[in-house]
Amino acid sequence: MKKLATAVVIGVFSLFLTGCYDVLSVVTVNKNGEKVVHNYISLIDGTVYDATVRLKNWQDTEQLKDDDFSSEDLLFTIVSKKENIVVLGTTEYAMEIKFFDGGYKYTAFMSADGLLEAFK
């Protein structure tokens, strides 16, 4: 019976992963100077075309007023000026925002560790 339950959980997890779009890996350094890799799996993405949108580039992300991404909880904020991309992340989730003329594309990611815990 335990083998059957394990097979079902693996099957459901596999189906879930096939619906995911992307994997995000971010390398940071902890307090001891050791490299730490954070892995995230995409859950939601979207593209917004809006000439009136207030976010025009990576410098405008400070306008984001979101309790989920309070500066106290952030593990990292990565800014690529060349590609006009911002990546924000906590231990539980991350968000990547790519800016372009007339809008932006965002992808929300959930921590791979958190996802594994959910399926245990």
PyRosetta script that sets phi, psi and omega in degrees:
from pyrosetta import init, pose_from_sequence

init()
pose = pose_from_sequence("MKKLATAVVIGVFSLFLTGCYDVLSVVTVNKNGEKVVHNYISLIDGTVYDATVRLKNWQDTEQLKDDDFSSEDLLFTIVSKKENIVVLGTTEYAMEIKFFDGGYKYTAFMSADGLLEAFK")
pose.set_psi(1, -38.6)
pose.set_omega(1, -179.7)
pose.set_phi(2, -65.5)
pose.set_psi(2, -36.9)
pose.set_omega(2, 177.9)
pose.set_phi(3, -65.2)
pose.set_psi(3, -37.8)
pose.set_omega(3, 178.5)
pose.set_phi(4, -66.0)
pose.set_psi(4, -43.1)
pose.set_omega(4, 178.5)
pose.set_phi(5, -63.1)
pose.set_psi(5, -41.1)
pose.set_omega(5, 178.0)
pose.set_phi(6, -63.4)
pose.set_psi(6, -42.3)
pose.set_omega(6, 179.5)
pose.set_phi(7, -63.8)
pose.set_psi(7, -40.0)
pose.set_omega(7, 178.6)
pose.set_phi(8, -65.0)
pose.set_psi(8, -44.5)
pose.set_omega(8, 179.5)
pose.set_phi(9, -62.2)
pose.set_psi(9, -43.9)
pose.set_omega(9, 178.8)
pose.set_phi(10, -63.9)
pose.set_psi(10, -39.9)
pose.set_omega(10, 178.4)
pose.set_phi(11, -63.4)
pose.set_psi(11, -45.7)
pose.set_omega(11, 179.0)
pose.set_phi(12, -65.0)
pose.set_psi(12, -42.1)
pose.set_omega(12, 178.7)
pose.set_phi(13, -62.2)
pose.set_psi(13, -41.5)
pose.set_omega(13, 178.7)
pose.set_phi(14, -63.6)
pose.set_psi(14, -43.0)
pose.set_omega(14, 177.4)
pose.set_phi(15, -62.5)
pose.set_psi(15, -39.5)
pose.set_omega(15, 178.4)
pose.set_phi(16, -62.3)
pose.set_psi(16, -44.9)
pose.set_omega(16, -178.0)
pose.set_phi(17, -66.3)
pose.set_psi(17, -31.1)
pose.set_omega(17, 178.6)
pose.set_phi(18, -68.1)
pose.set_psi(18, -22.6)
pose.set_omega(18, 176.9)
pose.set_phi(19, -84.8)
pose.set_psi(19, -8.6)
pose.set_omega(19, -179.9)
pose.set_phi(20, -81.2)
pose.set_psi(20, 146.9)
pose.set_omega(20, -175.8)
pose.set_phi(21, -90.0)
pose.set_psi(21, -38.7)
pose.set_omega(21, -166.4)
pose.set_phi(22, -154.6)
pose.set_psi(22, 160.0)
pose.set_omega(22, 174.2)
pose.set_phi(23, -119.9)
pose.set_psi(23, 136.0)
pose.set_omega(23, 179.0)
pose.set_phi(24, -116.4)
pose.set_psi(24, 125.8)
pose.set_omega(24, 175.1)
pose.set_phi(25, -119.8)
pose.set_psi(25, 130.1)
pose.set_omega(25, 180.0)
pose.set_phi(26, -126.2)
pose.set_psi(26, 129.5)
pose.set_omega(26, 178.7)
pose.set_phi(27, -101.4)
pose.set_psi(27, 124.9)
pose.set_omega(27, 176.2)
pose.set_phi(28, -126.3)
pose.set_psi(28, 179.9)
pose.set_omega(28, 178.5)
pose.set_phi(29, -121.3)
pose.set_psi(29, 132.7)
pose.set_omega(29, 178.7)
pose.set_phi(30, -83.6)
pose.set_psi(30, -175.7)
pose.set_omega(30, -176.7)
pose.set_phi(31, -63.8)
pose.set_psi(31, -24.6)
pose.set_omega(31, 179.5)
pose.set_phi(32, -87.6)
pose.set_psi(32, 1.9)
pose.set_omega(32, -179.8)
pose.set_phi(33, 83.1)
pose.set_psi(33, 9.4)
pose.set_omega(33, -179.8)
pose.set_phi(34, -90.3)
pose.set_psi(34, 144.1)
pose.set_omega(34, 177.9)
pose.set_phi(35, -71.1)
pose.set_psi(35, 138.7)
pose.set_omega(35, 177.2)
pose.set_phi(36, -128.0)
pose.set_psi(36, 131.5)
pose.set_omega(36, 178.9)
pose.set_phi(37, -104.8)
pose.set_psi(37, 126.3)
pose.set_omega(37, 176.3)
pose.set_phi(38, -106.5)
pose.set_psi(38, 124.1)
pose.set_omega(38, 179.9)
pose.set_phi(39, -111.1)
pose.set_psi(39, 135.3)
pose.set_omega(39, -178.6)
pose.set_phi(40, -132.5)
pose.set_psi(40, 150.5)
pose.set_omega(40, 178.4)
pose.set_phi(41, -119.1)
pose.set_psi(41, 132.7)
pose.set_omega(41, -175.4)
pose.set_phi(42, -69.8)
pose.set_psi(42, 142.6)
pose.set_omega(42, 178.0)
pose.set_phi(43, -119.2)
pose.set_psi(43, -42.3)
pose.set_omega(43, -174.4)
pose.set_phi(44, -135.9)
pose.set_psi(44, 137.7)
pose.set_omega(44, 170.3)
pose.set_phi(45, -144.2)
pose.set_psi(45, 161.4)
pose.set_omega(45, -179.3)
pose.set_phi(46, -168.3)
pose.set_psi(46, 158.3)
pose.set_omega(46, 176.5)
pose.set_phi(47, -120.5)
pose.set_psi(47, 132.8)
pose.set_omega(47, -179.0)
pose.set_phi(48, -116.4)
pose.set_psi(48, 117.9)
pose.set_omega(48, 173.3)
pose.set_phi(49, -103.1)
pose.set_psi(49, 111.4)
pose.set_omega(49, -175.0)
pose.set_phi(50, -155.1)
pose.set_psi(50, 112.1)
pose.set_omega(50, -179.7)
pose.set_phi(51, -69.5)
pose.set_psi(51, -18.2)
pose.set_omega(51, -178.4)
pose.set_phi(52, -97.0)
pose.set_psi(52, -1.2)
pose.set_omega(52, -175.8)
pose.set_phi(53, -61.1)
pose.set_psi(53, 141.2)
pose.set_omega(53, -176.1)
pose.set_phi(54, -82.5)
pose.set_psi(54, -17.0)
pose.set_omega(54, 177.5)
pose.set_phi(55, -91.4)
pose.set_psi(55, 107.0)
pose.set_omega(55, -178.3)
pose.set_phi(56, -104.6)
pose.set_psi(56, -23.9)
pose.set_omega(56, 178.8)
pose.set_phi(57, -159.6)
pose.set_psi(57, -179.2)
pose.set_omega(57, -174.4)
pose.set_phi(58, -61.9)
pose.set_psi(58, -25.8)
pose.set_omega(58, -179.0)
pose.set_phi(59, -69.9)
pose.set_psi(59, -21.8)
pose.set_omega(59, -177.8)
pose.set_phi(60, -84.1)
pose.set_psi(60, -4.1)
pose.set_omega(60, -176.5)
pose.set_phi(61, -66.5)
pose.set_psi(61, -17.7)
pose.set_omega(61, 176.7)
pose.set_phi(62, -65.7)
pose.set_psi(62, -14.8)
pose.set_omega(62, 177.2)
pose.set_phi(63, -76.1)
pose.set_psi(63, -13.5)
pose.set_omega(63, -179.3)
pose.set_phi(64, -64.5)
pose.set_psi(64, 121.9)
pose.set_omega(64, 178.1)
pose.set_phi(65, -112.9)
pose.set_psi(65, 86.9)
pose.set_omega(65, -175.7)
pose.set_phi(66, -131.9)
pose.set_psi(66, 123.1)
pose.set_omega(66, 179.8)
pose.set_phi(67, -63.0)
pose.set_psi(67, -29.4)
pose.set_omega(67, -179.4)
pose.set_phi(68, -66.5)
pose.set_psi(68, -27.1)
pose.set_omega(68, -178.7)
pose.set_phi(69, -115.8)
pose.set_psi(69, 47.9)
pose.set_omega(69, 176.7)
pose.set_phi(70, -67.1)
pose.set_psi(70, 147.0)
pose.set_omega(70, -175.6)
pose.set_phi(71, -62.6)
pose.set_psi(71, -22.6)
pose.set_omega(71, 179.5)
pose.set_phi(72, -70.8)
pose.set_psi(72, -31.6)
pose.set_omega(72, -176.6)
pose.set_phi(73, -90.8)
pose.set_psi(73, -13.3)
pose.set_omega(73, -175.1)
pose.set_phi(74, -68.5)
pose.set_psi(74, 131.6)
pose.set_omega(74, 172.3)
pose.set_phi(75, -83.3)
pose.set_psi(75, -35.9)
pose.set_omega(75, -176.8)
pose.set_phi(76, -155.4)
pose.set_psi(76, 153.0)
pose.set_omega(76, 168.7)
pose.set_phi(77, -134.7)
pose.set_psi(77, 117.2)
pose.set_omega(77, -178.3)
pose.set_phi(78, -113.7)
pose.set_psi(78, 128.8)
pose.set_omega(78, -178.9)
pose.set_phi(79, -120.3)
pose.set_psi(79, 124.8)
pose.set_omega(79, 173.3)
pose.set_phi(80, -110.9)
pose.set_psi(80, 100.5)
pose.set_omega(80, -178.5)
pose.set_phi(81, -66.3)
pose.set_psi(81, -36.2)
pose.set_omega(81, -177.5)
pose.set_phi(82, -63.4)
pose.set_psi(82, -43.3)
pose.set_omega(82, -178.2)
pose.set_phi(83, -96.7)
pose.set_psi(83, -4.0)
pose.set_omega(83, 179.7)
pose.set_phi(84, 59.6)
pose.set_psi(84, 51.0)
pose.set_omega(84, -177.7)
pose.set_phi(85, -125.6)
pose.set_psi(85, 142.7)
pose.set_omega(85, 172.6)
pose.set_phi(86, -126.5)
pose.set_psi(86, 135.6)
pose.set_omega(86, 174.9)
pose.set_phi(87, -124.0)
pose.set_psi(87, 124.0)
pose.set_omega(87, 178.0)
pose.set_phi(88, -116.1)
pose.set_psi(88, 141.7)
pose.set_omega(88, -179.2)
pose.set_phi(89, -152.9)
pose.set_psi(89, 147.5)
pose.set_omega(89, 171.3)
pose.set_phi(90, -119.7)
pose.set_psi(90, -174.9)
pose.set_omega(90, 177.5)
pose.set_phi(91, -68.4)
pose.set_psi(91, -23.7)
pose.set_omega(91, -175.1)
pose.set_phi(92, -97.4)
pose.set_psi(92, -31.9)
pose.set_omega(92, -176.7)
pose.set_phi(93, -156.4)
pose.set_psi(93, 167.8)
pose.set_omega(93, 178.7)
pose.set_phi(94, -143.6)
pose.set_psi(94, 160.2)
pose.set_omega(94, 176.2)
pose.set_phi(95, -138.1)
pose.set_psi(95, 134.8)
pose.set_omega(95, 176.3)
pose.set_phi(96, -114.4)
pose.set_psi(96, 129.6)
pose.set_omega(96, 179.8)
pose.set_phi(97, -123.8)
pose.set_psi(97, 122.9)
pose.set_omega(97, 178.0)
pose.set_phi(98, -111.3)
pose.set_psi(98, 122.9)
pose.set_omega(98, -177.7)
pose.set_phi(99, -98.2)
pose.set_psi(99, 144.4)
pose.set_omega(99, 174.4)
pose.set_phi(100, -148.8)
pose.set_psi(100, 167.8)
pose.set_omega(100, 179.9)
pose.set_phi(101, -58.1)
pose.set_psi(101, 122.5)
pose.set_omega(101, 177.3)
pose.set_phi(102, 89.7)
pose.set_psi(102, 7.2)
pose.set_omega(102, 177.4)
pose.set_phi(103, 163.1)
pose.set_psi(103, -160.1)
pose.set_omega(103, -179.4)
pose.set_phi(104, -155.4)
pose.set_psi(104, 159.5)
pose.set_omega(104, 175.6)
pose.set_phi(105, -119.2)
pose.set_psi(105, 134.5)
pose.set_omega(105, 179.5)
pose.set_phi(106, -125.3)
pose.set_psi(106, 150.7)
pose.set_omega(106, 173.6)
pose.set_phi(107, -135.9)
pose.set_psi(107, 128.2)
pose.set_omega(107, 177.0)
pose.set_phi(108, -101.0)
pose.set_psi(108, 134.0)
pose.set_omega(108, -177.2)
pose.set_phi(109, -121.2)
pose.set_psi(109, 146.5)
pose.set_omega(109, 173.5)
pose.set_phi(110, -108.5)
pose.set_psi(110, 144.7)
pose.set_omega(110, 178.8)
pose.set_phi(111, -58.1)
pose.set_psi(111, 133.2)
pose.set_omega(111, 178.1)
pose.set_phi(112, -62.5)
pose.set_psi(112, -36.8)
pose.set_omega(112, 178.4)
pose.set_phi(113, -63.6)
pose.set_psi(113, -43.0)
pose.set_omega(113, 178.3)
pose.set_phi(114, -64.3)
pose.set_psi(114, -37.2)
pose.set_omega(114, 179.1)
pose.set_phi(115, -66.9)
pose.set_psi(115, -41.6)
pose.set_omega(115, 177.3)
pose.set_phi(116, -63.0)
pose.set_psi(116, -40.0)
pose.set_omega(116, 178.2)
pose.set_phi(117, -63.6)
pose.set_psi(117, -36.3)
pose.set_omega(117, -179.4)
pose.set_phi(118, -65.6)
pose.set_psi(118, -29.2)
pose.set_omega(118, -177.9)
pose.set_phi(119, -97.2)
pose.set_psi(119, 6.9)
pose.set_omega(119, 177.9)
pose.set_phi(120, -78.1)
pose.dump_pdb("model.pdb")
